[in-house]
Amino acid sequence: MRKLIQTLGLILLAMGISGTIDHLWGQPLLGWVLNAFNRYIIPKVDFLTGHELIANVGVGVVGIVVIAVGTLVGVREKSKI
């Protein structure tokens, strides 16, 4: 379970960083995968339009939080053994 949560967090972190880079400079590598949030979600959510940079940084921060939660889940699983 811990690895699954941490993998999800890593994907969110990569998407946040990639979306930020794409918004600032343009993404030449894996843009169709890593920029899915930036290209498909943000244009459809009205309150995010115009705040793309903040939204992408937010996705990265959520990724860090999910990784931390996965680490805590791993610590709790080990303490039960």
C-alpha positions as CSV (number, residue, x, y, z in Angstrom):
1,M,0.0,0.0,0.0
2,R,2.8,2.4,0.9
3,K,4.5,2.0,-2.5
4,L,1.2,2.6,-4.3
5,I,0.6,5.9,-2.4
6,Q,4.1,7.0,-2.9
7,T,4.0,6.3,-6.6
8,L,0.8,8.3,-6.9
9,G,2.5,11.2,-5.1
10,L,5.5,10.9,-7.4
11,I,3.3,11.1,-10.5
12,L,1.5,14.2,-9.0
13,L,4.8,15.8,-8.2
14,A,6.1,15.2,-11.7
15,M,2.9,16.5,-13.2
16,G,3.1,19.7,-11.1
17,I,6.7,20.3,-12.0
18,S,6.2,19.5,-15.7
19,G,3.1,21.7,-15.9
20,T,4.9,24.6,-14.3
21,I,7.8,24.2,-16.8
22,D,5.3,24.0,-19.6
23,H,3.5,27.1,-18.5
24,L,6.7,29.1,-18.2
25,W,8.9,27.8,-21.1
26,G,7.2,25.0,-23.0
27,Q,7.7,21.3,-22.5
28,P,9.6,19.4,-25.2
29,L,9.5,16.0,-23.4
30,L,6.5,13.8,-22.4
31,G,4.2,16.8,-22.5
32,W,1.2,14.6,-23.6
33,V,1.5,12.6,-20.4
34,L,2.9,14.9,-17.7
35,N,0.8,17.9,-18.8
36,A,-2.6,16.3,-18.8
37,F,-3.7,18.4,-15.8
38,N,-2.3,21.6,-17.4
39,R,-3.8,21.0,-20.8
40,Y,-7.1,19.2,-20.1
41,I,-8.3,20.1,-16.6
42,I,-7.3,23.7,-16.1
43,P,-9.1,25.0,-19.3
44,K,-12.4,23.3,-18.2
45,V,-12.4,24.7,-14.6
46,D,-13.3,28.4,-14.7
47,F,-11.6,29.5,-11.5
48,L,-8.3,28.0,-12.5
49,T,-8.2,29.9,-15.8
50,G,-5.7,32.6,-15.4
51,H,-4.0,30.9,-12.4
52,E,-2.3,28.1,-14.3
53,L,1.0,28.5,-12.6
54,I,-0.4,28.5,-9.1
55,A,-2.6,25.4,-10.0
56,N,0.5,23.5,-11.3
57,V,2.6,24.4,-8.2
58,G,-0.4,23.2,-6.1
59,V,-0.5,19.9,-7.9
60,G,3.2,19.5,-7.1
61,V,2.7,20.4,-3.4
62,V,-0.2,17.8,-3.2
63,G,2.2,15.3,-4.7
64,I,4.7,16.0,-1.9
65,V,2.0,15.6,0.7
66,V,0.8,12.3,-0.8
67,I,4.4,11.0,-0.7
68,A,4.7,12.1,3.0
69,V,1.4,10.3,3.8
70,G,2.7,7.2,2.0
71,T,5.8,7.3,4.1
72,L,3.7,7.6,7.3
73,V,1.6,4.7,6.2
74,G,4.8,2.7,5.8
75,V,6.0,3.6,9.2
76,R,2.6,2.6,10.8
77,E,2.6,-0.7,8.9
78,K,6.1,-1.5,10.2
79,S,5.2,-0.6,13.8
80,K,2.3,-3.1,13.7
81,I,4.6,-6.0,12.8
